[in-house]
Amino acid sequence: MSTRDNSYAAVMARKNEIMKMSVGLDYASYAHSPIAFDYECMMDDTGYTIEDILRIQHETKVGNTPLFELRNLTNAVRKISEPGKGARILLKDEAANASGSFKARRAAVSVFEAATKGYNGVIAATSGNYGAAVASQAVQRGLKCIVIQEVYDSRGIGQPEIVEKGRKCEAYGAEVIKLTVGPELFYIHLLTLEETGFFNSSLYTPFAVKGVESLGWEIGNEVKDRYGKTPEAVIITHAGGGNLTGTARGLLAAGCEDTRVVACSVDLSGLHMASDHDFNRKSFTTGHTGFGIPFATWPDRADVPRNAARSLRYMDEYHLVTQGEVFYITELLTKLEGIERGPAGNTSLTAAVALARQMDEDEIIVVQETEYTGAGKHHNSQLSFARENGIEVRRGDPKDNIPGKTIVIPEQLDQVWGKVQDIEQLRKSYLKNAARQHPLSDWDEGDVGFLAEDLKTDMSWVRQQMQEINGE
Amino acid sequence: MASIPAGSWVEIEKVVLNPEERAPTVPDDTKLTPYKMWVSGFLAEDGQTGEEVRIQTIIGRELSGKLVRVNPSYSHSFGKVVPELLKIGTRWEQ
């Protein structure tokens, strides 16, 4: 008989112990201080080389996805650009992976690790495509799978996109725990890990993030083979940071040191992610600023003690787009390129249009993912649902978008601009968050060096910021 | 009322945390609502809707909760037509 105290406070207090058991990693061994740790050592200790990752993924129908040149969209962009402008837009069709998204790459290595370590099952806490990816990989490796999802508001109403993602997990034989809105999902996650003894197939373990390295690797090598040079820019939809981190690491491994790594999120500023009221007033359930900004400015808020996904370590630029712009581009992709893909996966494609206009014709920008589409996971479902929930949907200038109130679908392609997010500002927020974890007066050389690397900057910049924070 | 036979595919509901037990960080509107969960599985013994029952999930875990749906199904769709999308990328906008 279990005599454990399963109250909220008691389970949260057992967090570190449960994590250690369910990931099989002793995070404490990499720690230098409450903020700094040996990131590269943690990644290397997984023992997986890029060749291992490619082999593991090949075994379970992941990777080697097509890289399409979007000729019609590129031409449409050139027509609205200054002469000589309008980069070639390439699209990595990640919808071709088992389960229909790039998340299969993350799940493949994570589930392989769980199987190798002898766990009977895996658990993923996510309302995103990752749940289906883990379920699909688990069934192929003969492991049980539980997916924990935030699905409904207090009225019992769920976004069609999330409902579809739950269905897909069940289709692959997973048990799906469907929850109402709230951060207590983590409590259920811990409790279920403890009760089952399953592996925590977190999005943020080194295994999951290593799995995405193959994506950057494939893009870098394929562009080099086909065009005789590395891509000038790769644009990556950003939420928790694993997509960006893994892709950027893979690009570096493929020799693409000069490629600009551009993050992109849907701007949902003003909506509270844990609000019951706001929950169904957003059309994007991931790839948005509600995850993108907090995870960039403090990665270690994840469901593991040290997050392997550290976006500012690799990010060169950050672009925001509106919901209406993404829906417009999703429809345009269908009509111009003859492929139907899910809207969330088209977030980075939307920013690519804006960026390609500013780049030269002989340059290459790669959009590094697509996702599957279908009932619920479709821009028409999303817009219809938004309208039923009191959101105004109209054509017009996307600058008039107000998250949670209005979705403005552009009238023409030259209105698709999005906006630039100042990443210097994000670096400063990160430092302030770090100072909350570990008093600035206690930061030593090791901390400053770690922070400089984690923010893709140098130690003198960090020291200068320390003085400014001290002066506040 | 005829009971629902053991082995039926059903959905159970459970209140995980009452409003007063919710996490301290939860926003005010969410704090007014209980934290609830739903799971589907095969009914362990005959039962009625609204009753406390036990189920075995698809992976064989045993869970208990209030029986709320028999043969839970999905009805999400492509939604109603959104006229604002119709002309995008067609001759009507060129």
Chai-1 contact restraints between the chains, C-beta under 6 A:
chainA,res_idxA,chainB,res_idxB,connection_type,confidence,min_distance_angstrom,max_distance_angstrom,comment,restraint_id
A,K144,B,I59,contact,1.0,0.0,6.0,A-B,restraint_1
A,S154,B,T33,contact,1.0,0.0,6.0,A-B,restraint_2
A,P160,B,H76,contact,1.0,0.0,6.0,A-B,restraint_3
A,V163,B,H76,contact,1.0,0.0,6.0,A-B,restraint_4
A,E164,B,H76,contact,1.0,0.0,6.0,A-B,restraint_5
A,R167,B,Y74,contact,1.0,0.0,6.0,A-B,restraint_6
A,G173,B,I58,contact,1.0,0.0,6.0,A-B,restraint_7
A,E175,B,T57,contact,1.0,0.0,6.0,A-B,restraint_8
A,E175,B,I58,contact,1.0,0.0,6.0,A-B,restraint_9
A,E175,B,I59,contact,1.0,0.0,6.0,A-B,restraint_10
A,I177,B,M37,contact,1.0,0.0,6.0,A-B,restraint_11
A,I177,B,V39,contact,1.0,0.0,6.0,A-B,restraint_12
A,K178,B,W38,contact,1.0,0.0,6.0,A-B,restraint_13
A,L179,B,M37,contact,1.0,0.0,6.0,A-B,restraint_14
A,T180,B,Y35,contact,1.0,0.0,6.0,A-B,restraint_15
A,T180,B,K36,contact,1.0,0.0,6.0,A-B,restraint_16
A,V181,B,T30,contact,1.0,0.0,6.0,A-B,restraint_17
A,G182,B,V26,contact,1.0,0.0,6.0,A-B,restraint_18
A,G182,B,T30,contact,1.0,0.0,6.0,A-B,restraint_19
A,G182,B,Y35,contact,1.0,0.0,6.0,A-B,restraint_20
A,P183,B,A23,contact,1.0,0.0,6.0,A-B,restraint_21
A,P183,B,T25,contact,1.0,0.0,6.0,A-B,restraint_22
A,E184,B,A23,contact,1.0,0.0,6.0,A-B,restraint_23
A,E184,B,Y35,contact,1.0,0.0,6.0,A-B,restraint_24
A,H272,B,P27,contact,1.0,0.0,6.0,A-B,restraint_25
A,A274,B,V26,contact,1.0,0.0,6.0,A-B,restraint_26
A,A274,B,P27,contact,1.0,0.0,6.0,A-B,restraint_27
A,A274,B,T30,contact,1.0,0.0,6.0,A-B,restraint_28
A,S275,B,P27,contact,1.0,0.0,6.0,A-B,restraint_29
A,S275,B,D29,contact,1.0,0.0,6.0,A-B,restraint_30
A,S275,B,T30,contact,1.0,0.0,6.0,A-B,restraint_31
A,D276,B,D29,contact,1.0,0.0,6.0,A-B,restraint_32
A,D276,B,T30,contact,1.0,0.0,6.0,A-B,restraint_33
A,D276,B,T33,contact,1.0,0.0,6.0,A-B,restraint_34
A,H277,B,D29,contact,1.0,0.0,6.0,A-B,restraint_35
A,E331,B,L85,contact,1.0,0.0,6.0,A-B,restraint_36
A,E331,B,I88,contact,1.0,0.0,6.0,A-B,restraint_37
A,L332,B,I88,contact,1.0,0.0,6.0,A-B,restraint_38
A,L332,B,G89,contact,1.0,0.0,6.0,A-B,restraint_39
A,K335,B,G89,contact,1.0,0.0,6.0,A-B,restraint_40
A,L336,B,G89,contact,1.0,0.0,6.0,A-B,restraint_41
A,A375,B,H76,contact,1.0,0.0,6.0,A-B,restraint_42
A,A375,B,S77,contact,1.0,0.0,6.0,A-B,restraint_43
A,A375,B,F78,contact,1.0,0.0,6.0,A-B,restraint_44
A,G376,B,H76,contact,1.0,0.0,6.0,A-B,restraint_45
A,H378,B,F78,contact,1.0,0.0,6.0,A-B,restraint_46
A,N380,B,F78,contact,1.0,0.0,6.0,A-B,restraint_47
A,N380,B,G79,contact,1.0,0.0,6.0,A-B,restraint_48
A,N380,B,V82,contact,1.0,0.0,6.0,A-B,restraint_49
A,S381,B,F78,contact,1.0,0.0,6.0,A-B,restraint_50
A,S381,B,G79,contact,1.0,0.0,6.0,A-B,restraint_51
A,L383,B,V82,contact,1.0,0.0,6.0,A-B,restraint_52
A,S384,B,G79,contact,1.0,0.0,6.0,A-B,restraint_53
A,S384,B,K80,contact,1.0,0.0,6.0,A-B,restraint_54
A,S384,B,V82,contact,1.0,0.0,6.0,A-B,restraint_55
A,R395,B,E84,contact,1.0,0.0,6.0,A-B,restraint_56
A,I409,B,E84,contact,1.0,0.0,6.0,A-B,restraint_57
